[in-house]
């Protein structure tokens, strides 16, 4: 997975990544294995469903979940690279590019965050005030 993150300005950033299909397939295997422990499919005891049956029945949904997991990982690593905390994000990240080919997925995610405010010289902006004498 290749991740390139850059700040556009003080309040916006963009994370670009290339996800290999090997990573997506590994996520599919992991999700199918977890689901096989809890799935209730007729003809099999609960938790004893073979992974191949899970893949056959839920194939496309497993791929979508694996891609979503890879996107979450891209977002997490990109935010770490930019040194941005999750709680400083504003709204939901926007996926501006999602190009899927046979061997990779190219993704661009735009995030909005709290702007950086510099208050170093705030005292010079406050007018002089003379306290009235009584």
N, C-alpha and C positions, 0 to 999 in steps of 0.2 A: 504494500500500500504506500503510495507516494502522496504526501500532503504538502501543500504550499499555502501558507496563510499570510495575509497581509492586511494591514489596517488601511481603509480608504480615507477616513478622517477620524476625528476624536469620538464619533458616535457610531461609526459603521465599520464593518470588517467583512472580508470575503475569504472563504476557505475553498480551495480547489484541491481535488483529490482524484487519484486513479486507483480503482479497486480491482484487483485481479479476480477472475472467476474462481480461482482456487480458494480464495478466502470466502467467497459466497458459498461454494460447495461445502467447505468445512463448517460454515454456519448452518447449512441445511442439515448436515449429518448431526450436529449437536442438537438442533431443535427437534429433529425426528427422534433422536434417542431419548430426549426428555419427554416428548409426547408419547412415546411408546410405553413409558412407565405409568402414565395416567389415563391413556385412551381406553374407551370402552367400545369395542367393535364386536359385533355379533359373531360368534364362533370362536372367540378368544377370551380367556380370563382377563379381568382388568389388570393392567400392568404387565401382561405377558404377550402383548402384540408385537410381532416381528417388525423391525425397522423397515423392511422392504414393503410390507403391507401398508404401513403408515405413508411411505413415499408414494405408493401407487394411488392411495385414496386421497391424499392431501397434497399432491405434487406441486401444483402451481402456488398454492397458498404458502407452502413451506419456502419456496423460492422468494416470494414477496416478503415474508417475515425475515429471511436471511439477508435480503437487500436492505430492509429497514434496520436490522441490527448493524450492518456494515455502515450505514449512514450515521447511526448514533455514535459508532466508534470514530468515524471521521470527524464528527462535530466535537466529540470529547477531546480527541488528540489535537485538533485545530485550535480549540480554546486554550488547551494547555500550552501550545506553542506560542500563542499570543499573550499568554499570562492573563487571561480573562476568567473571572469566576462565573459559574452558572447563574448565580443570583444577581449578577449585574446585567444580564440580558434583558432586553425590552421586547415583549411579544415573542412570536414564534420565528425560528429561523426560516428563511425563504430559499427553496431550492430553485436556483435560476437556470441550472443546466443539469440534465440527466440523460446522457448518451450511453446506451447499452449496446455493446457489440458481442461477438462470440467469445472473446478472450478477456474483456475488461469492461468496466463501467467508469465513465468520466462524469464527475459530479462537481458542481459549483454551488456553494451555500453562502447566502448573505445573511449576516446577523446584525441586529441593532443592539447597541448597549448604552448604558448610561454615559453621557458625555463627560469628558474629563474637564473639570473646572479648576482654573488656577486663581487662587485668591491671595497671592503673595503681597500685593501692594494695595490692599483694600483700605488701609488707614489714610492713604493720600486722597481717596475719593470722598471721604467724609468731611464736610465743611467744619471749620473751627466754630466752636460753640463756647460762648462766655456765659457762665452761670450768673444770673442776675443776683445782685446783693439786696437783701431785704433789711 
